[in-house]
């Protein structure tokens, strides 16, 4: 069966009249200005489903951009009878291609997310310049202002300095840190970029001995030494980039976004184990009784079971860092006493301890 059709070569807008017929090898057509061509049936794609009174427009996967427009109803019906995919809509082949591209795309996105969130953060964090660490750490701490005031009592800060000096004994490679106390009504402590450590006054109030606070601070120094805050920052920044790329949204500023701070403070089980091990070594070398850290963790364990949460403070949006620490009971069991023969020494004087307790005035 032969018919007349209109052909567009995809190079110009000029329409060419061609004679078209259905042969064994496919759809054959040619014209005065169009050399003989044969389009295989399998490669044909209807641009629109066939409709009564409407021309039937076809393209071919081997020649993108070219179009063949058939108005002969009999030829159109013969084509459709020969291959059901020419009815238009989605064929099983189209669906399989779509599924394949979708699965491949999702796998690619998952692979990209894995690399961005798991593989790259640690090496990138270790290469970041100190100026970046300090700048972002300062920005993060500045974001604390909306949750509570920093306590700047001179005697209390002197006491905290005495504690850090005691902890540094025996650990000459301790990273430089600054520990600031904030008057925030929640039991909390966490490390930020650039060696900044935040301790809430509520935590100090809950401690019965300076060894308890020293154990917590040693743990946070462990996070600083392992660059866990910076690793989390890179991970969260990657999350923002991926979120923006896939949704077109803007994640906000990491220094002031409460949700991002919460993500920063929530460390993985592996990170917690590393910080605990660092704290244990630091306390052993400084001859500070690790029993203080054990007692504090036991108090946290009791709080976790008691559901004691301050819902009145806006800072609770960041959650309880210690409550988010995984495996509290196991961590308590892994805290070891001082090595045999080591005599524990006080972290600070009684006078300094009283000053630290009153650091927020």
Secondary structure, 3 states (H helix, E strand, C coil): CEEEEEEECCCCCCCEEEEEEEECCEEEEECCCCCCEEECCCCEEECCCCCCCCCEEEEECCCCCCEEEECCHHHHHHHHHHCHHHHCCCCHHHHHHHHHHHHHHHHHHHHHHHHHHHHHHHHHHHHCCHHHHHHHHHHHHHHHHHCCEECCCHHHHHHHHHHHHHHHCCCCCCCCCEEEEEECCCCCEEEEHHHEEEEEHHHHHHCCCHHHHHHHHHHHHHHHHCCHHHHHHHHHHHHHHHHHHHHCCCCCCCCCCHHHHHHHHCCCHHHHHHHHHHHHHHHHHHCCCCHHHHHHHHHHHHHHHHCCCCCCCHHHHHCCHHHHCCCHHHHHHHCCCCCCCCCCCCCCCHHHHHHHHCCCC
